[in-house]
Amino acid sequence: MFIPFVYLVLFVRELWELFKDPRHRSLLSWVVIILATGTIFYHRIEGWSLTNSFYFSVVTLATVGYGDLSPTTTAGKLFTTLYLFFGISIFLAFISMLSRDHNELAKMRRRRPGDTGDTHETGDTDDTGED
């Protein structure tokens, strides 16, 4: 039980580190806006609970599509089509940026102090490797 908690703490700490970058905060803001828009729309138009509306918004943008909920109104179906088009683009951009920057952060942590990542050492050697 302790190990999952440790992983959760490490995950949150790494997310905190990544979100110091304004690009991450900007995309996260867009993800929150998209999820809030979907949640409010489905709650008002489809008459779903806020929990079900949020659940459907997340499942839809994650392209999981369990099929347990689906819009029944014409407005709901049309909105979902547009919601998928715009929402998935933003959601995937956000996930892609997090993944790329997570990998960069992991590479930086694996490097030794003073290591620039180059395979050639700098110094007073010629092409033969002699001083």
C-alpha positions as CSV (number, residue, x, y, z in Angstrom):
1,M,0.0,0.0,0.0
2,F,2.9,2.3,0.6
3,I,4.5,1.8,-2.8
4,P,1.6,3.1,-4.8
5,F,1.5,6.2,-2.6
6,V,5.3,6.8,-3.3
7,Y,4.7,6.5,-7.0
8,L,1.8,8.9,-6.8
9,V,3.9,11.5,-4.9
10,L,6.7,11.1,-7.5
11,F,4.2,11.5,-10.3
12,V,2.7,14.7,-8.8
13,R,6.2,16.1,-8.1
14,E,7.2,15.5,-11.7
15,L,4.0,17.1,-13.0
16,W,4.6,20.1,-10.8
17,E,8.1,20.4,-12.4
18,L,6.7,20.1,-15.9
19,F,4.0,22.7,-15.3
20,K,6.6,25.4,-14.5
21,D,6.7,25.8,-18.3
22,P,4.0,28.3,-19.5
23,R,3.3,26.1,-22.6
24,H,2.1,23.4,-20.3
25,R,-0.1,25.7,-18.3
26,S,-1.6,27.1,-21.4
27,L,-2.5,23.7,-22.9
28,L,-3.7,22.5,-19.5
29,S,-6.0,25.6,-19.4
30,W,-7.4,24.6,-22.7
31,V,-8.0,21.0,-21.6
32,V,-9.8,22.3,-18.5
33,I,-12.0,24.6,-20.6
34,I,-12.8,21.8,-23.1
35,L,-13.8,19.4,-20.3
36,A,-15.8,22.1,-18.5
37,T,-17.6,23.0,-21.7
38,G,-18.5,19.4,-22.4
39,T,-19.6,18.8,-18.8
40,I,-21.8,21.8,-18.7
41,F,-23.3,21.1,-22.1
42,Y,-24.2,17.5,-21.4
43,H,-25.5,18.4,-18.0
44,R,-27.9,21.0,-19.4
45,I,-28.9,19.6,-22.8
46,E,-28.8,15.8,-22.1
47,G,-30.0,16.2,-18.5
48,W,-27.2,14.0,-17.1
49,S,-25.7,14.4,-13.7
50,L,-22.5,16.4,-13.4
51,T,-20.6,13.2,-12.7
52,N,-21.9,11.5,-15.8
53,S,-21.4,14.6,-17.9
54,F,-17.8,14.9,-16.8
55,Y,-17.2,11.1,-17.2
56,F,-18.6,11.2,-20.8
57,S,-16.5,14.2,-21.6
58,V,-13.3,12.5,-20.5
59,V,-14.1,9.1,-22.0
60,T,-15.0,10.8,-25.3
61,L,-11.8,12.9,-25.5
62,A,-9.7,9.9,-24.5
63,T,-11.4,8.0,-27.4
64,V,-12.2,5.2,-25.1
65,G,-16.0,5.2,-25.9
66,Y,-17.4,2.6,-23.5
67,G,-20.9,3.1,-25.0
68,D,-22.7,3.2,-21.6
69,L,-23.7,6.9,-22.2
70,S,-24.5,8.5,-25.5
71,P,-26.3,11.7,-26.5
72,T,-29.9,11.3,-27.5
73,T,-30.8,14.9,-28.6
74,T,-30.0,16.3,-32.0
75,A,-28.1,19.1,-30.3
76,G,-26.1,16.7,-28.2
77,K,-25.1,14.6,-31.3
78,L,-24.1,17.7,-33.3
79,F,-22.2,19.1,-30.3
80,T,-20.4,15.8,-29.7
81,T,-19.2,15.8,-33.4
82,L,-17.6,19.2,-33.0
83,Y,-16.5,18.4,-29.5
84,L,-14.5,15.4,-30.7
85,F,-12.9,17.4,-33.5
86,F,-11.7,20.2,-31.4
87,G,-11.3,18.5,-28.1
88,I,-9.2,15.5,-29.3
89,S,-6.8,17.9,-31.0
90,I,-6.2,19.8,-27.9
91,F,-6.2,16.7,-25.6
92,L,-3.6,14.9,-27.9
93,A,-1.4,18.0,-28.1
94,F,-1.4,18.2,-24.3
95,I,-0.6,14.5,-23.9
96,S,2.1,14.7,-26.6
97,M,3.8,17.7,-25.0
98,L,3.7,16.0,-21.5
99,S,5.2,12.8,-22.9
100,R,7.9,14.6,-24.8
101,D,8.9,16.8,-21.9
102,H,8.7,13.9,-19.5
103,N,11.2,12.0,-21.6
104,E,13.5,15.1,-21.8
105,L,13.3,15.5,-18.0
106,A,14.1,11.8,-17.5
107,K,17.2,12.1,-19.8
108,M,18.4,15.1,-17.9
109,R,18.1,13.2,-14.6
110,R,20.0,10.2,-15.9
111,R,23.0,12.3,-17.1
112,R,26.0,12.5,-14.8
113,P,26.9,15.9,-13.4
114,G,29.0,17.7,-16.0
115,D,27.9,15.5,-18.8
116,T,26.7,17.5,-21.8
117,G,25.3,14.5,-23.6
118,D,28.0,14.7,-26.4
119,T,29.8,11.5,-27.2
120,H,33.1,13.3,-27.8
121,E,35.1,14.6,-25.0
122,T,36.5,18.1,-25.3
123,G,40.1,18.7,-24.5
124,D,43.6,19.0,-26.0
125,T,43.5,15.9,-28.1
126,D,43.9,15.6,-31.8
127,D,42.0,13.2,-34.1
128,T,44.2,10.3,-33.1
129,G,43.3,10.6,-29.4
130,E,46.8,11.5,-28.4
131,D,47.7,14.5,-26.3
